[in-house]
Amino acid sequence: MSTLVEDYLSLGLELNKYIDGLVDAYYGPRELADKVDSHARVDPRKLVETARELIGAIDSRVALDATEYSHDPVRVAWLHAQVVGLLTTAQKLAGVKVDYLTEVERCYGIRPRRVPRDDIDEALRVLDSLIPGAGALKDRLVAYRESFVVLPEKLKPILMDLTEVFRERTSKLFGLPEGEDLEFEIVTAKPWSGFNYYLGNLKSRVAINADLPILSTSLAHLIAHEAYPGHHSEHTRKEVNLFNKRGQLEESIFLVGTPQCLIAEGLADFGLEVLLGDEEFTIVSELMIKRGINYPDQELKETRSAFETLSKVRGNAAWDLHQDGVPVDVVVENLERDALLSRPRAEKAVEFLTDPTWRAYITCYVEGYQLVKAFVGSTDRVPDSTRVARFRRLITEQVLPKDLVS
């Protein structure tokens, strides 16, 4: 008979047949994946029943597997929350009506919040006073951003520079397993700006989307997010500590629509700040200047808080689309106005929000970042050693969103 953990893996793989990309990564037993692949798609109503039975078994204190950690309460709570997310996905596939806010809460373990109009207006006021040039703020900002486009011939060298520095620092602060490695590729026609394809065996392939011009102002964040100390670091640490050493098969699958995504995206989005601290802008600026790339270190310091607020407007856009039924073209216009995005970037944002796999995923960035930031703490209030220990916990242990709420 299969274990509860193997049933969890199978359920995720079965759902992936309906939603391509639901399985973000898998390096578990090949025979289990082959078994799922060998038959036709299971009726979603049956998958709903399977998920409910699995939750019941987990809650009844049945052993999760045959390891010595089969009754670990952390694992039990974590797996329960994961399967609730998969149940919600299965119910939607089966035609059950689930409103957007409930979908997000069940899948990701936290209820989304709208950014208040007053917060948006204050951020716009701050940026209006700081962004140079004449004319409307949006036009000034679009022109300002485009001045930081990285030329194609300079992209690979600066990627390698940033990766080397971030890897070394991640290893020193948080630890990296021996033999970990990653490679980069440039892709197009994707709804996201960057993506970590975790391959297992401590290896990642990081894809960078070149549909839109790549800006120097986002490169450091992208490397930290996808690689060091973000997704790649988390995957490799958990593969070694949980999968290899403890035999926890559940770590061999990464599933969209579950709380593990919110933790992963939150820590990845906060990765640059916790990795470099007060040295962030100095270190990144020096690397950019060395490669002859324009990088506004001082301006980024002054505008970061305002841009953080505007980045959360994407959550409002998802709410408008999926909860309130606002037409797509209106949401695009709202993003242009409130997030100060150019038309192409606003359309790309909505493309992500309307993708069947990613429609509710924006909460992982918006709420996940805020949750992780509050948990790890700021440099002026929490000792560096404490911040490092808290972040290390996130990339090495199974953690749920509710665990980070004080």
C-alpha positions in Angstrom: 0.0 0.0 0.0 1.1 3.5 -0.7 1.9 5.9 2.2 0.0 9.2 2.7 3.0 11.1 1.4 3.0 9.1 -1.8 -0.7 9.7 -2.1 0.0 13.4 -1.8 2.6 13.2 -4.6 0.2 11.3 -6.8 -2.6 13.8 -6.2 -0.4 16.7 -7.2 0.8 14.9 -10.4 -2.8 14.0 -11.3 -3.9 17.6 -11.0 -1.0 18.7 -13.2 -2.7 16.9 -16.0 -5.4 19.5 -15.9 -3.3 22.5 -15.1 0.0 22.4 -16.8 2.7 23.9 -14.5 0.8 23.1 -11.3 3.8 20.9 -10.6 6.5 23.5 -10.5 9.3 20.9 -9.7 9.4 17.2 -9.1 12.4 14.9 -8.3 10.6 12.2 -6.5 10.2 8.5 -7.3 10.2 8.0 -11.0 8.0 5.0 -10.8 5.3 7.0 -9.1 5.3 9.6 -11.8 5.3 6.9 -14.5 2.3 5.3 -12.9 0.3 8.6 -12.9 1.4 9.1 -16.6 0.3 5.6 -17.6 -3.4 6.3 -17.3 -6.0 8.8 -18.6 -6.9 11.9 -16.5 -8.9 11.1 -13.4 -12.3 12.7 -13.1 -12.0 15.9 -11.0 -14.8 14.8 -8.8 -12.8 11.7 -7.9 -9.8 13.9 -7.2 -11.9 15.9 -4.8 -12.9 12.7 -3.0 -9.2 11.6 -2.9 -8.1 14.9 -1.4 -10.8 14.8 1.3 -9.9 11.2 2.2 -6.2 12.2 2.4 -7.0 15.1 4.7 -9.1 12.8 6.9 -6.2 10.3 7.1 -3.7 13.0 8.0 -6.0 14.4 10.7 -6.6 11.0 12.2 -3.0 10.7 13.0 -2.2 7.9 10.6 1.5 7.6 10.0 2.6 9.7 7.1 5.2 7.2 5.9 7.6 4.6 7.3 10.3 7.1 8.5 11.0 8.0 12.1 9.4 11.3 11.4 6.1 9.8 10.4 4.2 11.6 13.2 6.2 14.8 13.3 3.5 17.5 14.1 5.3 20.0 11.9 5.0 17.7 8.9 1.4 16.8 9.8 0.3 20.4 9.9 2.3 21.3 6.8 0.9 18.4 4.7 -2.7 19.1 5.9 -2.4 22.7 4.6 -0.9 21.6 1.3 -3.7 19.1 0.6 -6.3 21.8 1.5 -4.8 23.8 -1.3 -5.0 20.8 -3.7 -8.6 20.1 -2.7 -9.5 23.7 -3.6 -7.9 23.3 -7.0 -9.7 20.0 -7.5 -13.1 21.5 -6.5 -12.7 24.3 -9.0 -11.9 21.7 -11.7 -15.0 19.8 -10.7 -17.2 22.9 -11.2 -17.6 23.9 -7.6 -17.9 27.7 -7.3 -15.2 29.1 -5.1 -14.9 32.9 -4.9 -11.5 34.4 -5.5 -10.8 35.5 -1.9 -11.7 32.1 -0.5 -9.6 30.4 -3.2 -6.5 32.4 -2.3 -7.0 31.8 1.5 -7.5 28.0 1.1 -4.6 27.6 -1.4 -2.0 29.9 0.1 -3.0 30.2 3.8 -3.6 33.9 3.9 -6.5 36.2 2.8 -5.5 38.9 0.3 -5.9 42.6 1.2 -6.5 45.6 -1.0 -3.9 48.4 -1.0 -5.8 51.4 0.3 -6.3 54.3 -2.1 -4.6 56.7 0.4 -1.5 54.5 0.4 -1.3 54.5 -3.4 -1.8 58.3 -3.5 1.0 58.9 -1.0 3.4 56.7 -2.9 2.6 58.6 -6.1 3.2 61.8 -4.3 6.6 60.7 -3.1 7.6 59.5 -6.5 6.3 62.7 -8.1 8.8 64.6 -6.0 11.7 62.3 -6.7 11.5 61.2 -10.4 13.4 63.7 -12.6 12.1 65.4 -15.7 9.1 67.4 -16.8 5.5 66.4 -17.6 3.2 63.7 -16.2 4.7 61.4 -13.5 3.9 58.2 -15.5 5.7 59.6 -18.6 8.7 60.6 -16.6 8.9 57.3 -14.9 8.6 55.3 -18.1 11.4 57.3 -19.6 13.4 57.1 -16.4 13.1 53.3 -16.3 14.0 52.9 -19.9 17.3 54.7 -19.2 18.3 51.6 -17.2 17.9 49.0 -19.9 20.8 46.6 -20.0 22.2 46.1 -23.4 22.1 42.4 -24.6 25.9 42.1 -24.8 26.3 43.2 -21.1 23.6 41.0 -19.7 25.5 37.8 -19.3 28.6 39.4 -17.7 26.6 41.2 -15.1 24.5 38.1 -14.4 27.7 36.2 -13.7 29.1 39.0 -11.5 26.0 39.2 -9.3 25.6 35.5 -9.1 29.2 35.0 -7.9 28.9 37.6 -5.2 25.4 36.5 -4.1 26.4 32.8 -4.0 29.5 33.5 -1.9 27.5 35.6 0.6 24.6 33.1 0.8 27.1 30.3 1.5 28.7 32.3 4.3 25.4 33.5 5.9 23.0 30.6 5.4 25.0 27.7 4.1 24.8 26.0 0.7 25.2 22.2 0.1 28.3 21.0 -1.7 27.8 20.4 -5.4 24.9 22.8 -5.9 24.9 24.6 -9.2 22.7 26.5 -11.7 22.6 27.8 -15.2 20.8 30.7 -16.9 18.9 30.9 -20.1 17.1 33.7 -21.9 13.6 33.0 -23.0 10.6 34.7 -24.5 6.8 34.4 -24.7 6.3 33.7 -21.0 3.9 35.4 -18.6 6.6 35.9 -15.9 9.8 37.8 -15.8 12.0 35.1 -14.3 11.6 31.4 -13.3 13.5 28.8 -11.4 13.2 25.3 -12.9 14.5 23.1 -10.1 15.8 19.9 -11.5 16.7 18.0 -8.4 20.1 16.7 -7.4 21.0 20.3 -6.3 20.7 21.8 -9.8 18.5 24.6 -11.2 17.9 26.2 -14.5 17.0 29.9 -14.2 15.1 31.4 -17.1 15.0 35.2 -17.7 12.2 36.5 -19.9 13.3 39.0 -22.5 9.8 39.9 -23.8 10.4 43.3 -22.3 13.7 45.2 -21.9 15.6 44.0 -18.9 16.5 46.8 -16.5 19.5 47.1 -14.3 17.2 48.2 -11.4 15.6 44.7 -11.3 18.6 42.4 -12.0 20.0 42.1 -8.5 16.5 41.4 -7.1 16.0 38.8 -9.9 19.2 36.9 -9.1 18.5 37.0 -5.3 14.9 35.9 -5.9 15.6 33.0 -8.3 19.0 31.9 -7.1 20.8 33.1 -4.1 19.4 33.2 -1.4 16.0 32.6 -3.0 14.5 29.6 -4.8 17.6 27.7 -5.7 19.0 28.0 -2.2 15.8 26.9 -0.6 15.3 24.0 -2.9 18.9 22.7 -2.4 18.9 23.1 1.4 15.5 21.3 1.7 16.6 18.5 -0.7 19.6 17.8 1.4 18.1 18.4 4.9 14.6 17.1 4.5 14.5 14.8 1.4 18.0 13.1 1.6 18.6 13.1 5.4 15.1 12.6 6.7 13.5 10.8 3.8 10.6 13.3 3.5 9.3 12.6 0.0 6.9 15.5 0.1 9.8 17.9 -0.4 10.4 16.3 -3.9 7.4 18.1 -5.3 6.7 21.8 -5.5 3.1 22.6 -6.1 1.4 25.8 -7.3 -1.8 26.5 -5.3 -0.3 25.6 -1.9 1.1 27.5 1.1 4.7 26.4 0.3 4.5 28.9 -2.6 3.7 31.9 -0.4 6.6 31.1 1.9 8.9 30.5 -1.1 8.0 33.7 -3.0 8.0 35.8 0.2 11.6 34.7 1.2 12.8 35.0 -2.4 11.4 38.6 -2.7 13.0 39.5 0.6 16.2 37.7 -0.3 18.2 40.7 -1.6 17.5 42.8 1.5 18.5 40.1 4.0 21.5 39.0 2.0 23.1 42.5 1.6 21.5 44.5 4.3 22.7 48.1 4.4 25.4 47.3 1.9 22.9 46.4 -0.9 23.1 49.6 -3.0 26.9 50.0 -2.6 27.7 46.4 -3.6 25.3 46.3 -6.6 26.3 49.8 -7.8 30.0 48.9 -7.8 29.3 45.8 -9.9 27.1 47.7 -12.4 29.6 50.6 -12.8 32.4 48.1 -13.4 30.4 46.7 -16.4 29.5 50.2 -17.6 25.8 49.8 -16.7 23.6 52.7 -15.5 22.3 52.1 -12.0 20.6 54.7 -9.8 21.7 53.5 -6.3 20.7 56.7 -4.4 17.4 57.1 -6.1 16.5 53.5 -5.4 17.2 54.0 -1.7 14.8 57.0 -1.6 12.1 55.4 -3.7 12.0 51.8 -2.4 9.2 52.2 0.0 7.0 54.0 -2.6 7.7 51.3 -5.2 6.9 48.6 -2.7 3.5 50.1 -2.3 2.9 50.3 -6.0 4.1 46.7 -6.5 1.2 45.6 -4.3 -1.3 47.2 -6.7 -1.0 44.0 -8.7 -3.0 42.4 -5.9 -5.7 45.0 -6.4 -5.7 44.1 -10.1 -6.2 40.4 -9.4 -9.0 41.3 -6.9 -10.7 43.4 -9.6 -10.4 40.8 -12.3 -11.4 37.7 -10.3 -13.5 38.9 -7.4 -15.3 41.9 -8.9 -15.3 41.0 -12.6 -13.7 44.3 -13.8 -13.0 44.1 -17.6 -9.4 43.3 -18.6 -8.9 46.6 -20.5 -10.0 48.6 -17.4 -7.6 46.7 -15.2 -4.8 47.4 -17.6 -5.6 51.1 -17.5 -5.7 51.0 -13.7 -2.3 49.4 -13.5 -1.0 52.1 -15.9 -2.4 54.8 -13.6 -1.8 53.3 -10.1 1.3 51.2 -10.6 2.8 53.7 -13.2 3.4 50.9 -15.7 3.9 51.5 -19.4 1.1 49.9 -21.5 3.3 46.9 -22.5 4.3 46.2 -18.9 0.7 46.6 -17.7 -0.5 44.2 -20.3 2.2 41.7 -19.3 1.1 42.0 -15.7 -2.5 41.2 -16.6 -1.3 38.3 -18.8 0.2 36.8 -15.7 -3.0 37.5 -13.6 -5.2 35.8 -16.2 -3.1 32.8 -16.8 -5.0 29.6 -15.6 -2.0 28.5 -13.6 -1.1 31.8 -12.0 -4.4 33.7 -11.6 -4.3 33.6 -7.8 -0.5 33.5 -7.4 0.1 37.2 -7.1 -0.8 37.0 -3.4 2.4 34.9 -2.9 4.4 38.0 -3.8 2.3 40.7 -2.3 1.4 39.1 1.1 4.4 36.7 1.2 6.9 39.5 1.1 5.2 41.4 3.8 4.9 38.4 6.0 8.6 37.3 5.6 9.8 40.9 6.1 7.9 41.3 9.3 9.1 37.9 10.5 12.8 38.3 9.7 12.8 41.9 10.9 14.6 45.1 9.9 18.3 45.9 10.3 17.6 48.8 12.6 15.5 46.7 15.1 16.7 43.2 15.0 20.3 41.9 15.4 21.9 40.6 12.3 22.4 37.2 13.9 18.7 36.9 14.6 17.7 37.9 11.1 20.1 35.4 9.6 18.8 32.6 11.9 15.2 33.4 11.0 15.8 33.5 7.3 17.8 30.3 7.5 14.8 28.6 9.1 12.7 29.6 6.1 15.0 28.0 3.6 15.6 24.8 5.6 12.4 23.9 7.4 8.8 23.3 6.6 7.0 26.6 7.6 3.4 27.7 7.1 2.2 31.3 6.8 0.4 31.1 10.2 3.8 30.2 11.8 5.2 33.6 10.9 2.4 35.6 12.4 3.4 37.0 15.8 
